[in-house]
Amino acid sequence: MGMTEGEITTLSDDAATTRTTIVVTIPFPPELLERLGRRFPTVEVVGPVTDELAGVLTSADAVVGWHLSDEDLAAAKRLRWLHSTGAGVDRTLTPALVARGITVTNSSGLHADNIAEHLLAMMLAFGRGLPDLIRAQIRRTWLDEELDGRVFELGGQTLLLVGLGDIALATAPRAAALGMRVVGVRRRSDRPVPPGLDAVFGVERLPELIGDADHVAICLPLTARTRGLFDAKLLARMRPSAYLYNIGRGPIVDQDALIAALRDGRLAGAGLDVTDPEPLPAESPLWELENVLITAHTSGRTPRYLERAYAILEDNVARFVNGDPLRNVVDQSEGY
């Protein structure tokens, strides 16, 4: 079974060496990296370095970044830990990295609050007819009685959260506060029901439960198990009046099957923060469908990103240099 968010592991080697070198390969603000160096005198923080990494990686004990090429990884012979300042690691876990046995941690929980608000924003937008009203505003058209039959209230409706990670757990109480019935599915259904959820079921019940939901939110990582999970067969089980939301990864949904369902009226609408591919090509039919909201992978945007990302990084650096268990360790066999 995969590790849940927040579970920890201990590095096999003693991390408390005389001098630890951490190479930062993303544009993290220099002032925060200087702050990190001041707190940990035995740590040399190198970066941010965004190109020609091979030269600096030779001395790296740890790397902070999204992804290492096979060439860069080969140069990093001392590397024992890679920390991602995002939650998704589908691009990070290359076969070469997994074969090396390098510990990978992520920043799971970083975007929980803002993506939960983003999900609710999309649901409320559909409920209040905002896509129609915004288009009418652009046309300088007064849209009034025409909205009758198109708007609805979220109170009393059912939200199905597919995957119960940090984002879903932040969404549930917010949706419940609006009067929604909130149901979740996850691999482990024997755990206590989290706050805000009315019930939790095993993922094997998804084909059955999806037909009872007014709103279905995909809150899953992209793994071998989830790729293509929402195929034509599963989408066909949804109500014609239901809405699908994806804030996970685009390839979790069969996009052609989704377009067909939206065009044919077999699905009321979709709120897509992620697509396949990204950026979404200009010729994609999704751009033209009036029952689709596309938010260009912006749900993770928040003015508190650096604050939260730094807090997670600093905590894990302290653990690394002290030889303590790291947090948010990725189960590489499961992909999250």
PyMOL commands that set and color helices and strands:
alter all, ss='L'
color gray80, all
select helices_A, chain A and resi 30-39+54-57+70-75+95-100+112-127+130-139+145-147+166-177+203-212+232-235+250-252+255-263+285-288+305-322
alter helices_A, ss='H'
color red, helices_A
select strands_A, chain A and resi 8-9+20-24+43-46+62-64+81-83+103-105+158-162+181-186+199-202+215-218+243-246+269-272+292-294+326-327
alter strands_A, ss='S'
color yellow, strands_A
deselect
rebuild
show_as cartoon
